[in-house]
Amino acid sequence: MEVSFNGDKVLCVKIDNTLNNKDVKHLERRENIYECTRKYWHVNKERAEKADYVMGIANGIVQVVYIPRKWILTANPRFAGRYEFEGEEVKDSSYIGMNVAQLVKGQSPIRYFNM
């Protein structure tokens, strides 16, 4: 089955480790799925700002979808040079539950589509 984002500009971020609170040395525990999805990413800011949606992906499945409103460098010195966004959740998104495992496989936690 082919996955389509219907021309939407999408930034997918893998949140498996932070969402599951895995004890990974370089990670910081986060209190909710929004915090897991919105920060701390090595993104090209200009490219990320073009995204219509940011999708949090866990185990290859879209868990949550946000409309990013603003990308900023994080103030957290532990993650200097990385970005985070402020956004609004799209609770009724048709993308939630979509299997995108084939699109996001590999080690990179970030994937851009249609941009």
C-alpha positions as CSV (number, residue, x, y, z in Angstrom):
1,M,0.0,0.0,0.0
2,E,1.4,3.4,-1.0
3,V,1.3,6.1,1.6
4,S,0.2,9.6,0.5
5,F,0.2,12.9,2.3
6,N,-2.1,14.4,-0.4
7,G,0.4,17.2,-1.3
8,D,0.6,18.4,2.3
9,K,4.1,19.5,3.4
10,V,4.9,17.1,6.3
11,L,7.7,16.8,8.8
12,C,7.7,13.4,10.5
13,V,9.7,13.0,13.8
14,K,10.3,9.7,15.5
15,I,9.2,9.9,19.1
16,D,9.5,6.2,20.1
17,N,12.3,6.7,22.7
18,T,11.0,9.7,24.5
19,L,7.3,8.6,24.3
20,N,8.1,5.3,25.9
21,N,10.5,6.9,28.4
22,K,13.3,4.6,27.4
23,D,16.3,5.0,29.6
24,V,18.6,6.4,26.9
25,K,21.5,8.4,28.3
26,H,21.3,11.4,25.9
27,L,17.5,11.8,26.1
28,E,15.5,13.9,28.5
29,R,12.2,12.6,29.8
30,R,9.2,14.5,28.7
31,E,5.8,14.8,30.4
32,N,3.5,14.4,27.5
33,I,3.2,13.6,23.8
34,Y,3.3,17.3,22.8
35,E,6.7,17.7,24.5
36,C,7.9,14.5,23.0
37,T,7.0,15.7,19.5
38,R,7.9,19.4,19.6
39,K,11.6,19.3,20.7
40,Y,14.7,19.0,20.4
41,W,15.4,18.5,16.7
42,H,18.3,19.0,14.3
43,V,16.2,20.5,11.5
44,N,16.8,23.0,8.7
45,K,14.7,25.9,10.1
46,E,13.8,27.3,6.7
47,R,12.7,23.9,5.5
48,A,10.8,23.1,8.8
49,E,9.0,26.4,8.6
50,K,7.4,25.3,5.3
51,A,5.7,22.3,7.0
52,D,1.9,22.2,7.1
53,Y,2.1,19.5,9.7
54,V,4.5,17.9,12.1
55,M,3.7,14.3,12.9
56,G,4.9,12.3,15.9
57,I,5.7,8.8,14.8
58,A,6.1,5.8,17.1
59,N,6.6,2.2,15.9
60,G,6.0,3.5,12.4
61,I,2.5,4.7,13.2
62,V,1.4,8.4,13.2
63,Q,0.5,9.1,16.9
64,V,-0.2,12.8,16.8
65,V,-0.4,15.7,14.3
66,Y,0.4,19.3,14.9
67,I,0.2,22.5,12.9
68,P,3.5,24.2,13.7
69,R,3.1,27.9,14.4
70,K,6.7,28.9,15.3
71,W,10.2,27.3,15.2
72,I,12.8,28.5,17.7
73,L,16.2,27.5,18.9
74,T,15.9,25.8,22.2
75,A,16.9,27.6,25.3
76,N,18.0,24.3,26.9
77,P,21.9,24.4,26.9
78,R,22.0,20.6,26.8
79,F,20.5,20.7,23.3
80,A,22.2,23.8,21.9
81,G,21.7,24.2,18.2
82,R,18.5,22.2,18.1
83,Y,15.0,23.5,17.4
84,E,11.6,23.1,18.9
85,F,8.2,24.3,17.7
86,E,5.1,25.7,19.2
87,G,2.0,24.4,17.6
88,E,-1.7,23.3,17.7
89,E,-2.8,19.7,17.8
90,V,-5.1,18.4,15.0
91,K,-7.1,16.0,17.0
92,D,-9.3,14.8,14.1
93,S,-6.5,14.4,11.6
94,S,-7.1,11.6,9.1
95,Y,-3.3,10.9,9.3
96,I,-3.6,9.6,12.9
97,G,-3.1,5.8,12.9
98,M,-1.5,5.8,9.4
99,N,1.3,3.3,9.0
100,V,4.3,5.2,7.6
101,A,6.9,2.7,8.7
102,Q,8.3,2.2,5.2
103,L,8.7,6.0,4.8
104,V,10.5,6.6,8.1
105,K,12.7,3.5,8.3
106,G,16.4,4.1,9.0
107,Q,18.2,5.9,11.8
108,S,17.3,9.5,11.0
109,P,14.6,10.7,13.4
110,I,13.5,13.3,10.9
111,R,11.9,13.0,7.5
112,Y,10.5,15.7,5.2
113,F,7.8,15.0,2.6
114,N,6.6,17.2,-0.2
115,M,9.1,19.9,0.6
